[in-house]
């Protein structure tokens, strides 16, 4: 929980406590004018609880996934060409979609999944 949420919940608990104290003093003294203070404490406390419960964590909006690939041995990078038009593909044309590398050609717009052919 964030510190702001905890502070709002503690403040709401204190206000509810004072509201109960005011209600008990009404029953002991018979002074009904204290009822408005008790109601005000309860309303403010429940509004604080409502807003504290609706506060979101900052990391809920965006999720970043980093995929690191460790290739064994001596690997040479060759240029990748589009299967459809033969245009060279840039690094920005390759994206991970559902765990599979997908390519979208910037020249012809064709999308397909990259597959590695066996070396044997």
Secondary structure, 3 states (H helix, E strand, C coil): CCHHHHHHHHHHHHHHHHHHHHHHHHHHHCCHHHHHHHHHHHHHHHHHHHHHHHCCCHHHCCCCCCCCCCCCCCCCCCCCECCCCCCECCHHHEEEECCEEEEECCCCCCEEECCCCCCC
